Amino acid sequence: MTERIVIIGGGVAGATAAKTLRSSGYDGEIVLLSAERSLPYRRPMVSKELLAGTAVERRTLLEPAEFWPERGIELRTGVTVESIDADRAVVRMLYGGEIGYDALLLATGARPRALPGVRHGLPMLRGRDDIEVLRRAIDEGSLLIAGAGLIGCEVAATAANLGARVTVLHAGTTPLDRIAPPVIGDYVRKLHADNGVDIHGDVLLTGVEQLGNSVRASATDGREWRAGAALIAIGAVADTALAETAGVKVDDGILVDEAYRTSVPGIFAAGDAAARFDPGLNAYVREEHWNSAQAQGAAAAQSMLGLPPTPVGVSWGWSTQYGINIQFAGRILPGDDLEVRGTPGTPDITVLASRDGCLRGAVSIGRPADIRAVRAELSARS
């Protein structure tokens, strides 16, 4: 058994891996390195309760401060890793120092996708450290959001509830189009409109620029929008920079096998940064949901100890906007056969997606029992 396991990344994947290592009987050193200054926290709260300022501090943390030393987990926050020397099995810190490892887990997560033509300096939202700048922008009174995915829509709802005038510009036709079909997206658009937020679809931006105390967004068709501030929320890309310094194979994520092993012996990966091989799809698949990252962190820890990793189960997640809960499970792809249950245009609808005669995914609003049933069916087949 290894003597020291180092985990890079203090998100839910890395934190869960550390906890699982200890609870699975590992008695060696565990070093958890986090670039963020905060103790490991619940990241889904960033665009909602934390941004709104309504979160109770103790409820934001994955575990209380005393948990980590009590479990013999060395948690180092505010630490930036510069590179990995896989030949020497050493992690190098940005401001000097290094630490050796017997096994290494990369849980480096994802970073916000940049918008071409946009200069640096506009707010993005990925973690707790980004909240203060965005909150100041919201307090200015008006906000432009580029992107109507989960983050964009949740921030729009939070900002509107805080009294800001919000406009959302989306490259797709309907909101949440990466996870939901148009019948769901149409309802989400109406939900935002009813709360004073305009979501413009089919907007191809040529740039967003700062003009004194305001910003201007320009589209290819000549349309322009102005506001006091802007947020870029057009998705995320896997943070593979450190993996590349170690010579690990990457391709839209850190490539791992079914046991979360990378191409370099002794190095594993899990969470948003990992692209795991799915034998059913015969392809590498990257998940970007809280529950998937949590399950992968636990499974990777088991694999590091030579144990068979627990199956991660079905990908699923949720979003809350204006008090309305949207849940999704599995995958809905273009061309899937769709079955609608409930009433379109209301917060009482489920869309089931089938491919080749088999259920593949679902999105539901106000019908949590439907999602539980879908998850159970998909899990039974995996």
N, C-alpha and C positions, 0 to 999 in steps of 0.2 A: 504494500500500500504506500502511496506517496506520502512525503513528509510535509510538503507545503503546496497548497493550491492557491493560486492567485486568480482573482476575478476582476476584470476590468469592466466597470459599468455598474453604477449604483441604482439603476432602475429596477423594475419588478423582476426581470429575468435574472439579473445578477444577485439581487437580494434573496430571491427565492432559492437560487442555487446554493448560496451560502448557508441558508437555514436547512436546506435538504441534506447537504453534506453532513452537517452536525447531527441532525436527527436520524440519519442513516447509519450512524456509528463511526464516522470518520473522526479520528482523534489527533490528526496532525494540525499544522497551522493553516488557518484560512485568512487570507488578506483580501479585503474588498476595497478596491480603489474607485473612487467616484470623483469625477471632475466638478460636480456641483457641490456647493457649500452646504446644502441642506442634508439632513438625515434622509434616508430613502423614504419617499412619499408616494402618495396615490396620484399618479400623473393624470388620470382622467378628470381630476378636479381642477386642473390648471385652467381650462377654458370655461369653467362654470363657477363653482364656489370660490376657488382661490382668486380668480379674476374679479369676481363680484365683491370679494371681501367679506363673505358670509361664512367661510369655513371656520370650524373650531380646530385650533392647531393640533390637538392630540388626535383628532380624527383624520387629519391629513397624512399622518405618518404610518408607514407600514408596520413599524414596531416602535415602542418607546425607546428613548435614548439608552436606557440601561440594558435593554435586551442584548445588544451586540457584545459588550464586554462580558456579560453574564454567560453567554454561550461560547466565549472564547473566540469570537470573530473580531479580527482587527479591522475596524472600519476607518479608512482614511478619506476624508472629504476634502474638496478643493484641490485635488491632485490631478494634474494633467500628465498623461503618459505620452512620451515623445516617440518611442519606437520599441520594437521587440527584437531581440537577438535570439532567434530560434536555435542557432548552433550552440550558443552558450546557455540557453534556457534562462534568459535574463530580460526583465522589463526595465527600460530606462525612463526616468522621470524628466520632464521638460526643464526643471530648474535644478538638475543635478541629482545624483543618487540613482541607485538601481536596486532591484530586488530579484533574487533568483526564484525559480519555480520548478516543481516536479511535474505539475500539470497546470494548464492555463485555460481559463474560459474567457472568451471575448463576448461581452454582452454590451457592445458599444452603441446599440440602438440606431436611430436614424436622425438625420438633420434636415431642416426645412429645404425644400426645393427652391432654388433661386429662379426668379422671373427674368428671362433674357431682356436686356435693355434697361434694367432697373439698377440704379446705383446703390451701393451699400449704404446702410444707415436707416432704412425704413424698418419698422418693427416686424419681427417674426415671432411666432409663439411655439416653442417646443418644450420649455421647462419653466420651473418656478422663477429662475433668474430673469426671465423675459417679462414677467408680469408688470413690474413697476413702470417700464417704458410704455407698454401698451395701455396701462391704466391712465397714465398721463395723457396719452393720445385720446382716449375715450373722454376724459374730462374736458378736452378742448371743445367738445360739443358735436362734432361730426366726424364720421369714420367711413373710409372706403375700404372694402375687403376684396382682395383678388382671390377668388376661389370659393366655391360653394360645396366643398366636401364637409366632412365631419367637423374639423376645426373651424373652418370658415363660418358654417351655420351656427355652431355653438357660441362662437365669439359674437356673432351678429345678434343672437338672442340675448346674451349677457349684456352687451353694450346697449341694446335697445331698452332693456329693463333698467339700466342705469341712467337712462334719459338721453342717450346720444342719438343723433340722426344717422342712420346707417344705410349704406348702399353696397350691394354685393355684385361683383362682376365675375361671371363664370364662363369659362371656355366651352363647357358642355351645354346641352339644351335644357336639362333639368337639374336641380340640386341633388346631391348625393348619388350621382349617376354611376359612380364606381361600385356602389353596393346595392342600389335599388333601381327598379324599373321606373319608367315615366309615371305610372299611376301613383306611385308613392312620392316621386319628386314633385308632381303637380300639387299634391296636398301640402308638402313641405313649403313650396313657394307661397301657397295661399295662407298657410299658417304665419309665415313671416310678414306677408302683406297685411294681414289682419292686425299685426303688431307694429305696423309702420315701417317695415323694412322692405325695400325693393330689391329683388334678385333679377338681374338682367342676364339672360342666357345667350349663348353663341357670341360671346364677346372675345375677340382675339386682340389682346392688348399689344401695343407697340412700345409702351413704356409707361412708367409712373415716375414723375419727377417732383422734387421739392421746389416750391416757388415761394420763397419767404416763409410766411407762417401758414402756408397751405400746400396741398399736393394736387397735382393734376394727372389724371389717367387718360390715355389716348388709345383709341382702338383703330384697327385697320380700315374700318368703314367710315372713319372721320368723326365718330362720336367722341365726346369728351365728358369727363365728370370731375368735379372738384370737391374737396373736403378739407377739414382741418388736418387730418392725418390719414395714413393708409396702413393696412396690414397685408402682408403677402402670405397667403395660406393655400398654396397650390399643390400640396402634397409633400412627401418626404422621400429622401433617398437614403439607402443603407449607408451607415458610416463604416466604410471598409478601409480607411487610411491606415490604421494600425495593423490590420491583417496583412496588408500589402507589404509593410516593412518587414514582416516575418516571412514573406514568400508564400503566403497562403493564397490559394486560388480563389478568385472572386469573379462574380458576374451578376450584377444587380443584387448583390448580397454576398456574404461569406458562404461559400459552398460547403455544405456539410452532408454527411450521409445520414442514414436513419438513426444512428446512435450519436449524432451531433459532433462527429469527428471531422475535423478539417483535413486538408491535404497534407498538413505538417503533423507528424506524430507528436502527441502530447498537448496539442492545441485543439480546443473545442470551441463551439460558438452556439449562441442561442438568442432568441428574442428578435426584435425588429431587424437587426443586422444580418441574421442568418437566413440563408436560402436553403431549405432542407429538401432532400430528394424525396419525392412522393412517387412510390412505385406504381400507384394506381394511375397517375397522370403521366408517368415516365418523364418527369420534368422536375426541376428545382423550383420550389414555391416559397415565397417570402410572405409572412403574415405581419400585420401591423396593428394587432388588437391586444388589449391588456390581458385578456384571458389566455390567449395563445402564448404570449411572452411568459406569463406566470407558469403555465404548464411546461413550456420548453425549458425554463430554468430548472425546474424540478427534475425533468427527464435527463437533461444534460448532466446534472450532478450525479444521478444514479449511474449514468454511463461512465463518468470519470472514475467511479469507484469499482468499475467492472461488473456492475449490476445491469440486468436488462432494463432499459428505460421504460417507464410507464407510458403507454400511448397518450399522446397529447389530446386526443379527442377531436371534436368538431370545432372548427373556427367559428367563434360567435362574439358578438359585442352589442353595445347599446349606445344610444345618444338621448339626452334629455334637452328639449328646447321648449321654452315657455311652459314648463310643467308637463309636456307631452313626452311620453317614453316611446322611443323607436328601437326595436330590437331586430337583429339579423343573425342568421346562422348559415353555414355552408357558403356556397358561391353561386351567384347568378351571373350567367354569361350571355352575351348577345346571341340571339337565336334559340335560347331555351324556350320550352313550352311553358306558358304561365297560366296559373289558375288563381283567380281572385275570389277570396272569401270575405264576407262583410260588405261594407258600403264604401265605394270609392268616394273620395272627397271628404271623408269624415275620419275621426280618430278611432275607427273601429274597422280595421282592414288587415288582411294578411294576403300576401302574394307568395304562392308556392311555385318554384321553378323545377322543371323536370328536363332531363336530357336522356335520350335513348330509353325512354320509358321508366327512368328511375328518378326519384326525388333527389335534387342536388343542393337546394338551398331555399331560403325563405326570408322575407322581410315582413315585419308586423308592427302595427301601431295599435296600442291599447288591447292587445290580445296575447299576453305572455304565455298562456297555456298552449297556444299554437306553436310558439317557438320551442317550448319544452318538448313537445311531441316531435317536432322536426329534429331537434338535437338527438333525441332518443333513437329515432329511426336511422339517422345517418350514423350514429355511433355503433348501432347494432350491425351495420354493414361494413364498418371499417376494420 
